[in-house]
Amino acid sequence: MTARDRLIVGLDVPSISEAETVVKTLGDTVSFYKIGYQLAFAGGLEFARDLIRDGKNVFLDMKLLDIDNTVASGVENIVKMGVTMLTLHAYPKAMRAAVAAAKGSNLCLLGVTVLTSMDDADLREAGYEYDPHTLVLTRAEQAKAAGMGGIVCSAEEAKAVRQIIGPDMALVTPGIRPKGADAGDQKRVMTPADAIAAGSSHLVVARPIVKAADPLASAKAILAEMETVL
């Protein structure tokens, strides 16, 4: 894959009009977009279909988690949309239900391990006995066993995770920040070049591009940095 295939721009904006502006501004430089909760609940699911019709790849970041039947039913309908990637929380039962529902399709199911906004204290507060690194590795093993297409984790864990999941599964890393960029609410971050070198297959970048004074220049700079290690 080229850097362009690996860069996923997060459309973390509040309206379809703003998303359309970002996509128009980035043009052919970017081919892959993430749609999460914020845009999904503002018409983003229909916008996803528009992007797909225009030849773009779509990463639907819904982080599904529910009883098996509900997860499976949701995945079946998402398959029909033609999106490229879909996230669900990496709970074994949910992953197995999703894999069965997506069987025979081209949908890449991604298990979300530990959010990049969470650290040791956050996990303890949520009732987990594991530190982020240990929990990420445990869920990576479970995702591989369930037959998932890939996982989502911090780039800090990418090297260790890649050793667990092997070379073929997707390893998608959010929390990517170019040198000098504000980390915002992310607590486990890494630069684009370092993330690729660590084993990430895809990088999710939102604010450093969509909130930049010149989004196109920012996207090109990130792609150029990624190319240095590809």
PyMOL CGO cylinders between C-alpha atoms (Angstrom):
from pymol import cmd
from pymol.cgo import CYLINDER

trace = [
    CYLINDER, 0.00, 0.00, 0.00, 1.03, 3.58, -0.61, 0.3, 1, 1, 1, 1, 1, 1,
    CYLINDER, 1.03, 3.58, -0.61, 0.92, 6.31, 2.02, 0.3, 1, 1, 1, 1, 1, 1,
    CYLINDER, 0.92, 6.31, 2.02, -2.32, 7.51, 0.43, 0.3, 1, 1, 1, 1, 1, 1,
    CYLINDER, -2.32, 7.51, 0.43, -3.90, 4.09, 1.03, 0.3, 1, 1, 1, 1, 1, 1,
    CYLINDER, -3.90, 4.09, 1.03, -2.78, 4.14, 4.66, 0.3, 1, 1, 1, 1, 1, 1,
    CYLINDER, -2.78, 4.14, 4.66, -3.89, 7.64, 5.70, 0.3, 1, 1, 1, 1, 1, 1,
    CYLINDER, -3.89, 7.64, 5.70, -7.44, 7.85, 7.06, 0.3, 1, 1, 1, 1, 1, 1,
    CYLINDER, -7.44, 7.85, 7.06, -8.67, 11.39, 7.65, 0.3, 1, 1, 1, 1, 1, 1,
    CYLINDER, -8.67, 11.39, 7.65, -11.16, 11.64, 10.50, 0.3, 1, 1, 1, 1, 1, 1,
    CYLINDER, -11.16, 11.64, 10.50, -14.14, 13.78, 9.56, 0.3, 1, 1, 1, 1, 1, 1,
    CYLINDER, -14.14, 13.78, 9.56, -14.60, 14.89, 13.16, 0.3, 1, 1, 1, 1, 1, 1,
    CYLINDER, -14.60, 14.89, 13.16, -16.72, 17.90, 12.28, 0.3, 1, 1, 1, 1, 1, 1,
    CYLINDER, -16.72, 17.90, 12.28, -20.25, 18.79, 13.38, 0.3, 1, 1, 1, 1, 1, 1,
    CYLINDER, -20.25, 18.79, 13.38, -22.03, 19.05, 10.03, 0.3, 1, 1, 1, 1, 1, 1,
    CYLINDER, -22.03, 19.05, 10.03, -22.22, 17.54, 6.57, 0.3, 1, 1, 1, 1, 1, 1,
    CYLINDER, -22.22, 17.54, 6.57, -21.45, 20.91, 4.98, 0.3, 1, 1, 1, 1, 1, 1,
    CYLINDER, -21.45, 20.91, 4.98, -18.17, 21.10, 6.90, 0.3, 1, 1, 1, 1, 1, 1,
    CYLINDER, -18.17, 21.10, 6.90, -17.35, 17.51, 5.97, 0.3, 1, 1, 1, 1, 1, 1,
    CYLINDER, -17.35, 17.51, 5.97, -18.05, 18.27, 2.34, 0.3, 1, 1, 1, 1, 1, 1,
    CYLINDER, -18.05, 18.27, 2.34, -15.69, 21.24, 2.53, 0.3, 1, 1, 1, 1, 1, 1,
    CYLINDER, -15.69, 21.24, 2.53, -12.91, 19.09, 3.97, 0.3, 1, 1, 1, 1, 1, 1,
    CYLINDER, -12.91, 19.09, 3.97, -13.34, 16.42, 1.30, 0.3, 1, 1, 1, 1, 1, 1,
    CYLINDER, -13.34, 16.42, 1.30, -13.44, 19.01, -1.50, 0.3, 1, 1, 1, 1, 1, 1,
    CYLINDER, -13.44, 19.01, -1.50, -10.36, 20.76, -0.11, 0.3, 1, 1, 1, 1, 1, 1,
    CYLINDER, -10.36, 20.76, -0.11, -8.35, 17.53, 0.12, 0.3, 1, 1, 1, 1, 1, 1,
    CYLINDER, -8.35, 17.53, 0.12, -9.46, 16.34, -3.31, 0.3, 1, 1, 1, 1, 1, 1,
    CYLINDER, -9.46, 16.34, -3.31, -7.52, 13.40, -4.76, 0.3, 1, 1, 1, 1, 1, 1,
    CYLINDER, -7.52, 13.40, -4.76, -4.78, 13.75, -2.13, 0.3, 1, 1, 1, 1, 1, 1,
    CYLINDER, -4.78, 13.75, -2.13, -6.88, 11.71, 0.34, 0.3, 1, 1, 1, 1, 1, 1,
    CYLINDER, -6.88, 11.71, 0.34, -8.84, 8.57, -0.52, 0.3, 1, 1, 1, 1, 1, 1,
    CYLINDER, -8.84, 8.57, -0.52, -9.90, 7.28, 2.92, 0.3, 1, 1, 1, 1, 1, 1,
    CYLINDER, -9.90, 7.28, 2.92, -12.18, 8.93, 5.49, 0.3, 1, 1, 1, 1, 1, 1,
    CYLINDER, -12.18, 8.93, 5.49, -13.39, 8.05, 8.98, 0.3, 1, 1, 1, 1, 1, 1,
    CYLINDER, -13.39, 8.05, 8.98, -16.93, 8.84, 10.09, 0.3, 1, 1, 1, 1, 1, 1,
    CYLINDER, -16.93, 8.84, 10.09, -17.57, 8.65, 13.83, 0.3, 1, 1, 1, 1, 1, 1,
    CYLINDER, -17.57, 8.65, 13.83, -20.39, 9.49, 16.21, 0.3, 1, 1, 1, 1, 1, 1,
    CYLINDER, -20.39, 9.49, 16.21, -20.35, 13.24, 15.75, 0.3, 1, 1, 1, 1, 1, 1,
    CYLINDER, -20.35, 13.24, 15.75, -20.92, 13.20, 12.00, 0.3, 1, 1, 1, 1, 1, 1,
    CYLINDER, -20.92, 13.20, 12.00, -22.93, 9.96, 11.96, 0.3, 1, 1, 1, 1, 1, 1,
    CYLINDER, -22.93, 9.96, 11.96, -25.69, 11.60, 13.99, 0.3, 1, 1, 1, 1, 1, 1,
    CYLINDER, -25.69, 11.60, 13.99, -25.74, 14.62, 11.68, 0.3, 1, 1, 1, 1, 1, 1,
    CYLINDER, -25.74, 14.62, 11.68, -26.43, 12.72, 8.47, 0.3, 1, 1, 1, 1, 1, 1,
    CYLINDER, -26.43, 12.72, 8.47, -23.05, 11.03, 8.24, 0.3, 1, 1, 1, 1, 1, 1,
    CYLINDER, -23.05, 11.03, 8.24, -24.34, 7.59, 7.30, 0.3, 1, 1, 1, 1, 1, 1,
    CYLINDER, -24.34, 7.59, 7.30, -25.89, 8.93, 4.11, 0.3, 1, 1, 1, 1, 1, 1,
    CYLINDER, -25.89, 8.93, 4.11, -22.74, 10.98, 3.53, 0.3, 1, 1, 1, 1, 1, 1,
    CYLINDER, -22.74, 10.98, 3.53, -20.75, 7.74, 3.83, 0.3, 1, 1, 1, 1, 1, 1,
    CYLINDER, -20.75, 7.74, 3.83, -22.76, 6.33, 0.96, 0.3, 1, 1, 1, 1, 1, 1,
    CYLINDER, -22.76, 6.33, 0.96, -22.01, 9.46, -1.09, 0.3, 1, 1, 1, 1, 1, 1,
    CYLINDER, -22.01, 9.46, -1.09, -18.28, 9.09, -0.43, 0.3, 1, 1, 1, 1, 1, 1,
    CYLINDER, -18.28, 9.09, -0.43, -18.38, 5.45, -1.48, 0.3, 1, 1, 1, 1, 1, 1,
    CYLINDER, -18.38, 5.45, -1.48, -20.20, 6.35, -4.69, 0.3, 1, 1, 1, 1, 1, 1,
    CYLINDER, -20.20, 6.35, -4.69, -17.43, 8.87, -5.36, 0.3, 1, 1, 1, 1, 1, 1,
    CYLINDER, -17.43, 8.87, -5.36, -14.80, 6.16, -5.09, 0.3, 1, 1, 1, 1, 1, 1,
    CYLINDER, -14.80, 6.16, -5.09, -13.59, 6.92, -1.54, 0.3, 1, 1, 1, 1, 1, 1,
    CYLINDER, -13.59, 6.92, -1.54, -13.00, 4.35, 1.18, 0.3, 1, 1, 1, 1, 1, 1,
    CYLINDER, -13.00, 4.35, 1.18, -14.94, 4.78, 4.40, 0.3, 1, 1, 1, 1, 1, 1,
    CYLINDER, -14.94, 4.78, 4.40, -13.98, 3.73, 7.92, 0.3, 1, 1, 1, 1, 1, 1,
    CYLINDER, -13.98, 3.73, 7.92, -17.18, 3.68, 9.98, 0.3, 1, 1, 1, 1, 1, 1,
    CYLINDER, -17.18, 3.68, 9.98, -16.10, 4.19, 13.59, 0.3, 1, 1, 1, 1, 1, 1,
    CYLINDER, -16.10, 4.19, 13.59, -19.17, 3.02, 15.49, 0.3, 1, 1, 1, 1, 1, 1,
    CYLINDER, -19.17, 3.02, 15.49, -17.46, 0.93, 18.21, 0.3, 1, 1, 1, 1, 1, 1,
    CYLINDER, -17.46, 0.93, 18.21, -20.36, -1.51, 18.35, 0.3, 1, 1, 1, 1, 1, 1,
    CYLINDER, -20.36, -1.51, 18.35, -21.03, -3.45, 21.52, 0.3, 1, 1, 1, 1, 1, 1,
    CYLINDER, -21.03, -3.45, 21.52, -24.29, -5.20, 22.37, 0.3, 1, 1, 1, 1, 1, 1,
    CYLINDER, -24.29, -5.20, 22.37, -25.83, -8.65, 22.62, 0.3, 1, 1, 1, 1, 1, 1,
    CYLINDER, -25.83, -8.65, 22.62, -24.73, -11.02, 19.86, 0.3, 1, 1, 1, 1, 1, 1,
    CYLINDER, -24.73, -11.02, 19.86, -27.91, -10.81, 17.80, 0.3, 1, 1, 1, 1, 1, 1,
    CYLINDER, -27.91, -10.81, 17.80, -27.94, -7.01, 17.81, 0.3, 1, 1, 1, 1, 1, 1,
    CYLINDER, -27.94, -7.01, 17.81, -24.28, -6.79, 16.81, 0.3, 1, 1, 1, 1, 1, 1,
    CYLINDER, -24.28, -6.79, 16.81, -24.79, -9.32, 14.02, 0.3, 1, 1, 1, 1, 1, 1,
    CYLINDER, -24.79, -9.32, 14.02, -27.89, -7.53, 12.69, 0.3, 1, 1, 1, 1, 1, 1,
    CYLINDER, -27.89, -7.53, 12.69, -26.07, -4.21, 12.65, 0.3, 1, 1, 1, 1, 1, 1,
    CYLINDER, -26.07, -4.21, 12.65, -23.06, -5.67, 10.85, 0.3, 1, 1, 1, 1, 1, 1,
    CYLINDER, -23.06, -5.67, 10.85, -25.28, -7.27, 8.22, 0.3, 1, 1, 1, 1, 1, 1,
    CYLINDER, -25.28, -7.27, 8.22, -26.75, -3.89, 7.31, 0.3, 1, 1, 1, 1, 1, 1,
    CYLINDER, -26.75, -3.89, 7.31, -23.37, -2.15, 7.42, 0.3, 1, 1, 1, 1, 1, 1,
    CYLINDER, -23.37, -2.15, 7.42, -22.03, -4.72, 4.96, 0.3, 1, 1, 1, 1, 1, 1,
    CYLINDER, -22.03, -4.72, 4.96, -24.73, -3.57, 2.52, 0.3, 1, 1, 1, 1, 1, 1,
    CYLINDER, -24.73, -3.57, 2.52, -23.46, 0.01, 2.73, 0.3, 1, 1, 1, 1, 1, 1,
    CYLINDER, -23.46, 0.01, 2.73, -20.14, -0.95, 1.17, 0.3, 1, 1, 1, 1, 1, 1,
    CYLINDER, -20.14, -0.95, 1.17, -17.89, 0.60, 3.81, 0.3, 1, 1, 1, 1, 1, 1,
    CYLINDER, -17.89, 0.60, 3.81, -14.29, -0.61, 4.01, 0.3, 1, 1, 1, 1, 1, 1,
    CYLINDER, -14.29, -0.61, 4.01, -13.76, -0.75, 7.78, 0.3, 1, 1, 1, 1, 1, 1,
    CYLINDER, -13.76, -0.75, 7.78, -15.98, -0.94, 10.87, 0.3, 1, 1, 1, 1, 1, 1,
    CYLINDER, -15.98, -0.94, 10.87, -15.04, -0.81, 14.54, 0.3, 1, 1, 1, 1, 1, 1,
    CYLINDER, -15.04, -0.81, 14.54, -16.48, -2.68, 17.49, 0.3, 1, 1, 1, 1, 1, 1,
    CYLINDER, -16.48, -2.68, 17.49, -15.20, -2.99, 21.03, 0.3, 1, 1, 1, 1, 1, 1,
    CYLINDER, -15.20, -2.99, 21.03, -12.91, -6.00, 21.30, 0.3, 1, 1, 1, 1, 1, 1,
    CYLINDER, -12.91, -6.00, 21.30, -15.10, -8.17, 23.51, 0.3, 1, 1, 1, 1, 1, 1,
    CYLINDER, -15.10, -8.17, 23.51, -14.81, -11.81, 22.38, 0.3, 1, 1, 1, 1, 1, 1,
    CYLINDER, -14.81, -11.81, 22.38, -18.53, -12.58, 22.08, 0.3, 1, 1, 1, 1, 1, 1,
    CYLINDER, -18.53, -12.58, 22.08, -19.23, -9.40, 20.12, 0.3, 1, 1, 1, 1, 1, 1,
    CYLINDER, -19.23, -9.40, 20.12, -16.29, -10.03, 17.81, 0.3, 1, 1, 1, 1, 1, 1,
    CYLINDER, -16.29, -10.03, 17.81, -17.34, -13.60, 17.06, 0.3, 1, 1, 1, 1, 1, 1,
    CYLINDER, -17.34, -13.60, 17.06, -20.89, -12.48, 16.27, 0.3, 1, 1, 1, 1, 1, 1,
    CYLINDER, -20.89, -12.48, 16.27, -19.63, -9.72, 13.96, 0.3, 1, 1, 1, 1, 1, 1,
    CYLINDER, -19.63, -9.72, 13.96, -17.23, -12.04, 12.12, 0.3, 1, 1, 1, 1, 1, 1,
    CYLINDER, -17.23, -12.04, 12.12, -20.02, -14.54, 11.47, 0.3, 1, 1, 1, 1, 1, 1,
    CYLINDER, -20.02, -14.54, 11.47, -22.32, -11.77, 10.19, 0.3, 1, 1, 1, 1, 1, 1,
    CYLINDER, -22.32, -11.77, 10.19, -19.66, -10.31, 7.85, 0.3, 1, 1, 1, 1, 1, 1,
    CYLINDER, -19.66, -10.31, 7.85, -18.52, -13.67, 6.46, 0.3, 1, 1, 1, 1, 1, 1,
    CYLINDER, -18.52, -13.67, 6.46, -18.10, -13.59, 2.68, 0.3, 1, 1, 1, 1, 1, 1,
    CYLINDER, -18.10, -13.59, 2.68, -17.97, -9.78, 2.47, 0.3, 1, 1, 1, 1, 1, 1,
    CYLINDER, -17.97, -9.78, 2.47, -15.06, -7.39, 2.00, 0.3, 1, 1, 1, 1, 1, 1,
    CYLINDER, -15.06, -7.39, 2.00, -15.76, -5.56, 5.27, 0.3, 1, 1, 1, 1, 1, 1,
    CYLINDER, -15.76, -5.56, 5.27, -12.69, -5.31, 7.50, 0.3, 1, 1, 1, 1, 1, 1,
    CYLINDER, -12.69, -5.31, 7.50, -13.80, -5.62, 11.12, 0.3, 1, 1, 1, 1, 1, 1,
    CYLINDER, -13.80, -5.62, 11.12, -11.59, -3.82, 13.62, 0.3, 1, 1, 1, 1, 1, 1,
    CYLINDER, -11.59, -3.82, 13.62, -11.50, -4.57, 17.33, 0.3, 1, 1, 1, 1, 1, 1,
    CYLINDER, -11.50, -4.57, 17.33, -10.97, -1.47, 19.47, 0.3, 1, 1, 1, 1, 1, 1,
    CYLINDER, -10.97, -1.47, 19.47, -8.58, -2.44, 22.27, 0.3, 1, 1, 1, 1, 1, 1,
    CYLINDER, -8.58, -2.44, 22.27, -8.07, 0.54, 24.61, 0.3, 1, 1, 1, 1, 1, 1,
    CYLINDER, -8.07, 0.54, 24.61, -8.99, 4.10, 23.66, 0.3, 1, 1, 1, 1, 1, 1,
    CYLINDER, -8.99, 4.10, 23.66, -5.96, 6.34, 23.12, 0.3, 1, 1, 1, 1, 1, 1,
    CYLINDER, -5.96, 6.34, 23.12, -7.49, 8.89, 25.50, 0.3, 1, 1, 1, 1, 1, 1,
    CYLINDER, -7.49, 8.89, 25.50, -7.17, 6.43, 28.41, 0.3, 1, 1, 1, 1, 1, 1,
    CYLINDER, -7.17, 6.43, 28.41, -4.21, 5.80, 30.70, 0.3, 1, 1, 1, 1, 1, 1,
    CYLINDER, -4.21, 5.80, 30.70, -3.61, 3.65, 33.80, 0.3, 1, 1, 1, 1, 1, 1,
    CYLINDER, -3.61, 3.65, 33.80, -5.72, 5.84, 36.07, 0.3, 1, 1, 1, 1, 1, 1,
    CYLINDER, -5.72, 5.84, 36.07, -8.63, 5.86, 33.63, 0.3, 1, 1, 1, 1, 1, 1,
    CYLINDER, -8.63, 5.86, 33.63, -8.68, 2.07, 33.41, 0.3, 1, 1, 1, 1, 1, 1,
    CYLINDER, -8.68, 2.07, 33.41, -8.55, 1.71, 37.19, 0.3, 1, 1, 1, 1, 1, 1,
    CYLINDER, -8.55, 1.71, 37.19, -11.46, 4.14, 37.52, 0.3, 1, 1, 1, 1, 1, 1,
    CYLINDER, -11.46, 4.14, 37.52, -13.41, 2.04, 35.00, 0.3, 1, 1, 1, 1, 1, 1,
    CYLINDER, -13.41, 2.04, 35.00, -12.82, -1.11, 37.05, 0.3, 1, 1, 1, 1, 1, 1,
    CYLINDER, -12.82, -1.11, 37.05, -10.12, -2.80, 34.98, 0.3, 1, 1, 1, 1, 1, 1,
    CYLINDER, -10.12, -2.80, 34.98, -7.29, -4.59, 36.76, 0.3, 1, 1, 1, 1, 1, 1,
    CYLINDER, -7.29, -4.59, 36.76, -4.95, -4.34, 33.77, 0.3, 1, 1, 1, 1, 1, 1,
    CYLINDER, -4.95, -4.34, 33.77, -2.73, -1.49, 32.64, 0.3, 1, 1, 1, 1, 1, 1,
    CYLINDER, -2.73, -1.49, 32.64, -3.38, -0.26, 29.05, 0.3, 1, 1, 1, 1, 1, 1,
    CYLINDER, -3.38, -0.26, 29.05, -0.46, -2.19, 27.51, 0.3, 1, 1, 1, 1, 1, 1,
    CYLINDER, -0.46, -2.19, 27.51, -1.50, -5.53, 29.03, 0.3, 1, 1, 1, 1, 1, 1,
    CYLINDER, -1.50, -5.53, 29.03, -5.16, -5.08, 28.12, 0.3, 1, 1, 1, 1, 1, 1,
    CYLINDER, -5.16, -5.08, 28.12, -4.29, -4.11, 24.54, 0.3, 1, 1, 1, 1, 1, 1,
    CYLINDER, -4.29, -4.11, 24.54, -2.19, -7.25, 24.07, 0.3, 1, 1, 1, 1, 1, 1,
    CYLINDER, -2.19, -7.25, 24.07, -4.88, -9.46, 25.58, 0.3, 1, 1, 1, 1, 1, 1,
    CYLINDER, -4.88, -9.46, 25.58, -7.54, -8.04, 23.29, 0.3, 1, 1, 1, 1, 1, 1,
    CYLINDER, -7.54, -8.04, 23.29, -5.24, -8.32, 20.27, 0.3, 1, 1, 1, 1, 1, 1,
    CYLINDER, -5.24, -8.32, 20.27, -4.92, -12.05, 20.94, 0.3, 1, 1, 1, 1, 1, 1,
    CYLINDER, -4.92, -12.05, 20.94, -8.69, -12.34, 21.31, 0.3, 1, 1, 1, 1, 1, 1,
    CYLINDER, -8.69, -12.34, 21.31, -9.30, -10.41, 18.08, 0.3, 1, 1, 1, 1, 1, 1,
    CYLINDER, -9.30, -10.41, 18.08, -6.98, -12.70, 16.14, 0.3, 1, 1, 1, 1, 1, 1,
    CYLINDER, -6.98, -12.70, 16.14, -8.66, -15.78, 17.64, 0.3, 1, 1, 1, 1, 1, 1,
    CYLINDER, -8.66, -15.78, 17.64, -12.09, -14.44, 16.67, 0.3, 1, 1, 1, 1, 1, 1,
    CYLINDER, -12.09, -14.44, 16.67, -11.05, -13.98, 13.03, 0.3, 1, 1, 1, 1, 1, 1,
    CYLINDER, -11.05, -13.98, 13.03, -11.20, -10.20, 12.97, 0.3, 1, 1, 1, 1, 1, 1,
    CYLINDER, -11.20, -10.20, 12.97, -9.70, -8.23, 10.10, 0.3, 1, 1, 1, 1, 1, 1,
    CYLINDER, -9.70, -8.23, 10.10, -7.63, -6.02, 12.35, 0.3, 1, 1, 1, 1, 1, 1,
    CYLINDER, -7.63, -6.02, 12.35, -7.44, -4.04, 15.55, 0.3, 1, 1, 1, 1, 1, 1,
    CYLINDER, -7.44, -4.04, 15.55, -7.28, -0.45, 16.72, 0.3, 1, 1, 1, 1, 1, 1,
    CYLINDER, -7.28, -0.45, 16.72, -4.67, 0.51, 19.28, 0.3, 1, 1, 1, 1, 1, 1,
    CYLINDER, -4.67, 0.51, 19.28, -2.26, 3.27, 20.21, 0.3, 1, 1, 1, 1, 1, 1,
    CYLINDER, -2.26, 3.27, 20.21, 0.88, 3.43, 18.11, 0.3, 1, 1, 1, 1, 1, 1,
    CYLINDER, 0.88, 3.43, 18.11, 2.78, 2.97, 21.37, 0.3, 1, 1, 1, 1, 1, 1,
    CYLINDER, 2.78, 2.97, 21.37, 1.57, -0.64, 21.41, 0.3, 1, 1, 1, 1, 1, 1,
    CYLINDER, 1.57, -0.64, 21.41, 1.84, -1.22, 17.65, 0.3, 1, 1, 1, 1, 1, 1,
    CYLINDER, 1.84, -1.22, 17.65, 5.18, -3.06, 17.67, 0.3, 1, 1, 1, 1, 1, 1,
    CYLINDER, 5.18, -3.06, 17.67, 4.12, -5.49, 20.40, 0.3, 1, 1, 1, 1, 1, 1,
    CYLINDER, 4.12, -5.49, 20.40, 0.70, -5.99, 18.84, 0.3, 1, 1, 1, 1, 1, 1,
    CYLINDER, 0.70, -5.99, 18.84, 2.15, -6.68, 15.39, 0.3, 1, 1, 1, 1, 1, 1,
    CYLINDER, 2.15, -6.68, 15.39, 4.16, -9.53, 16.90, 0.3, 1, 1, 1, 1, 1, 1,
    CYLINDER, 4.16, -9.53, 16.90, 0.90, -11.04, 18.18, 0.3, 1, 1, 1, 1, 1, 1,
    CYLINDER, 0.90, -11.04, 18.18, -1.36, -10.59, 15.17, 0.3, 1, 1, 1, 1, 1, 1,
    CYLINDER, -1.36, -10.59, 15.17, 1.19, -11.24, 12.43, 0.3, 1, 1, 1, 1, 1, 1,
    CYLINDER, 1.19, -11.24, 12.43, 1.72, -9.40, 9.14, 0.3, 1, 1, 1, 1, 1, 1,
    CYLINDER, 1.72, -9.40, 9.14, -1.71, -9.77, 7.53, 0.3, 1, 1, 1, 1, 1, 1,
    CYLINDER, -1.71, -9.77, 7.53, -4.18, -8.16, 9.94, 0.3, 1, 1, 1, 1, 1, 1,
    CYLINDER, -4.18, -8.16, 9.94, -4.80, -4.42, 9.74, 0.3, 1, 1, 1, 1, 1, 1,
    CYLINDER, -4.80, -4.42, 9.74, -3.36, -2.38, 12.60, 0.3, 1, 1, 1, 1, 1, 1,
    CYLINDER, -3.36, -2.38, 12.60, -5.08, 0.99, 12.75, 0.3, 1, 1, 1, 1, 1, 1,
    CYLINDER, -5.08, 0.99, 12.75, -3.68, 3.66, 15.03, 0.3, 1, 1, 1, 1, 1, 1,
    CYLINDER, -3.68, 3.66, 15.03, -5.42, 6.91, 16.05, 0.3, 1, 1, 1, 1, 1, 1,
    CYLINDER, -5.42, 6.91, 16.05, -3.76, 9.48, 18.28, 0.3, 1, 1, 1, 1, 1, 1,
    CYLINDER, -3.76, 9.48, 18.28, -1.35, 10.46, 15.51, 0.3, 1, 1, 1, 1, 1, 1,
    CYLINDER, -1.35, 10.46, 15.51, 0.26, 13.84, 15.98, 0.3, 1, 1, 1, 1, 1, 1,
    CYLINDER, 0.26, 13.84, 15.98, 2.96, 15.41, 13.78, 0.3, 1, 1, 1, 1, 1, 1,
    CYLINDER, 2.96, 15.41, 13.78, 5.92, 16.82, 15.66, 0.3, 1, 1, 1, 1, 1, 1,
    CYLINDER, 5.92, 16.82, 15.66, 4.96, 20.00, 17.50, 0.3, 1, 1, 1, 1, 1, 1,
    CYLINDER, 4.96, 20.00, 17.50, 1.20, 19.37, 17.25, 0.3, 1, 1, 1, 1, 1, 1,
    CYLINDER, 1.20, 19.37, 17.25, -1.06, 19.70, 20.29, 0.3, 1, 1, 1, 1, 1, 1,
    CYLINDER, -1.06, 19.70, 20.29, -1.95, 16.29, 21.75, 0.3, 1, 1, 1, 1, 1, 1,
    CYLINDER, -1.95, 16.29, 21.75, -5.41, 17.55, 22.75, 0.3, 1, 1, 1, 1, 1, 1,
    CYLINDER, -5.41, 17.55, 22.75, -7.30, 14.91, 24.77, 0.3, 1, 1, 1, 1, 1, 1,
    CYLINDER, -7.30, 14.91, 24.77, -5.07, 12.09, 23.53, 0.3, 1, 1, 1, 1, 1, 1,
    CYLINDER, -5.07, 12.09, 23.53, -2.71, 10.58, 26.11, 0.3, 1, 1, 1, 1, 1, 1,
    CYLINDER, -2.71, 10.58, 26.11, -0.85, 7.97, 24.04, 0.3, 1, 1, 1, 1, 1, 1,
    CYLINDER, -0.85, 7.97, 24.04, 0.32, 9.63, 20.82, 0.3, 1, 1, 1, 1, 1, 1,
    CYLINDER, 0.32, 9.63, 20.82, 3.01, 9.15, 18.17, 0.3, 1, 1, 1, 1, 1, 1,
    CYLINDER, 3.01, 9.15, 18.17, 4.25, 10.85, 15.00, 0.3, 1, 1, 1, 1, 1, 1,
    CYLINDER, 4.25, 10.85, 15.00, 3.18, 9.46, 11.59, 0.3, 1, 1, 1, 1, 1, 1,
    CYLINDER, 3.18, 9.46, 11.59, 6.66, 8.17, 10.67, 0.3, 1, 1, 1, 1, 1, 1,
    CYLINDER, 6.66, 8.17, 10.67, 7.18, 6.52, 14.04, 0.3, 1, 1, 1, 1, 1, 1,
    CYLINDER, 7.18, 6.52, 14.04, 3.76, 4.85, 13.90, 0.3, 1, 1, 1, 1, 1, 1,
    CYLINDER, 3.76, 4.85, 13.90, 4.42, 3.34, 10.46, 0.3, 1, 1, 1, 1, 1, 1,
    CYLINDER, 4.42, 3.34, 10.46, 7.86, 2.19, 11.58, 0.3, 1, 1, 1, 1, 1, 1,
    CYLINDER, 7.86, 2.19, 11.58, 6.29, 0.55, 14.64, 0.3, 1, 1, 1, 1, 1, 1,
    CYLINDER, 6.29, 0.55, 14.64, 4.02, -1.60, 12.49, 0.3, 1, 1, 1, 1, 1, 1,
    CYLINDER, 4.02, -1.60, 12.49, 0.84, 0.42, 11.92, 0.3, 1, 1, 1, 1, 1, 1,
    CYLINDER, 0.84, 0.42, 11.92, -0.88, -0.33, 8.62, 0.3, 1, 1, 1, 1, 1, 1,
    CYLINDER, -0.88, -0.33, 8.62, -3.24, 2.67, 8.74, 0.3, 1, 1, 1, 1, 1, 1,
    CYLINDER, -3.24, 2.67, 8.74, -3.09, 6.01, 10.55, 0.3, 1, 1, 1, 1, 1, 1,
    CYLINDER, -3.09, 6.01, 10.55, -6.19, 7.95, 11.61, 0.3, 1, 1, 1, 1, 1, 1,
    CYLINDER, -6.19, 7.95, 11.61, -5.58, 11.69, 11.63, 0.3, 1, 1, 1, 1, 1, 1,
    CYLINDER, -5.58, 11.69, 11.63, -8.35, 14.18, 12.36, 0.3, 1, 1, 1, 1, 1, 1,
    CYLINDER, -8.35, 14.18, 12.36, -7.64, 17.49, 14.08, 0.3, 1, 1, 1, 1, 1, 1,
    CYLINDER, -7.64, 17.49, 14.08, -4.10, 17.98, 12.74, 0.3, 1, 1, 1, 1, 1, 1,
    CYLINDER, -4.10, 17.98, 12.74, -5.68, 18.04, 9.26, 0.3, 1, 1, 1, 1, 1, 1,
    CYLINDER, -5.68, 18.04, 9.26, -9.32, 19.13, 9.52, 0.3, 1, 1, 1, 1, 1, 1,
    CYLINDER, -9.32, 19.13, 9.52, -8.59, 21.91, 12.04, 0.3, 1, 1, 1, 1, 1, 1,
    CYLINDER, -8.59, 21.91, 12.04, -5.41, 23.11, 10.32, 0.3, 1, 1, 1, 1, 1, 1,
    CYLINDER, -5.41, 23.11, 10.32, -5.19, 26.55, 8.73, 0.3, 1, 1, 1, 1, 1, 1,
    CYLINDER, -5.19, 26.55, 8.73, -4.32, 24.75, 5.48, 0.3, 1, 1, 1, 1, 1, 1,
    CYLINDER, -4.32, 24.75, 5.48, -5.76, 21.20, 5.60, 0.3, 1, 1, 1, 1, 1, 1,
    CYLINDER, -5.76, 21.20, 5.60, -4.36, 20.23, 2.19, 0.3, 1, 1, 1, 1, 1, 1,
    CYLINDER, -4.36, 20.23, 2.19, -0.82, 21.28, 3.10, 0.3, 1, 1, 1, 1, 1, 1,
    CYLINDER, -0.82, 21.28, 3.10, -1.10, 19.43, 6.41, 0.3, 1, 1, 1, 1, 1, 1,
    CYLINDER, -1.10, 19.43, 6.41, -2.29, 16.25, 4.69, 0.3, 1, 1, 1, 1, 1, 1,
    CYLINDER, -2.29, 16.25, 4.69, 0.51, 16.42, 2.15, 0.3, 1, 1, 1, 1, 1, 1,
    CYLINDER, 0.51, 16.42, 2.15, 3.10, 16.96, 4.89, 0.3, 1, 1, 1, 1, 1, 1,
    CYLINDER, 3.10, 16.96, 4.89, 1.84, 13.91, 6.80, 0.3, 1, 1, 1, 1, 1, 1,
    CYLINDER, 1.84, 13.91, 6.80, 1.86, 11.78, 3.65, 0.3, 1, 1, 1, 1, 1, 1,
    CYLINDER, 1.86, 11.78, 3.65, 5.40, 12.91, 2.88, 0.3, 1, 1, 1, 1, 1, 1,
    CYLINDER, 5.40, 12.91, 2.88, 6.51, 11.97, 6.39, 0.3, 1, 1, 1, 1, 1, 1,
    CYLINDER, 6.51, 11.97, 6.39, 4.88, 8.55, 6.04, 0.3, 1, 1, 1, 1, 1, 1,
    CYLINDER, 4.88, 8.55, 6.04, 6.67, 7.99, 2.73, 0.3, 1, 1, 1, 1, 1, 1,
    CYLINDER, 6.67, 7.99, 2.73, 10.05, 8.38, 4.42, 0.3, 1, 1, 1, 1, 1, 1,
    CYLINDER, 10.05, 8.38, 4.42, 9.59, 5.05, 6.20, 0.3, 1, 1, 1, 1, 1, 1,
    CYLINDER, 9.59, 5.05, 6.20, 7.63, 3.10, 3.58, 0.3, 1, 1, 1, 1, 1, 1,
]
cmd.load_cgo(trace, "trace")
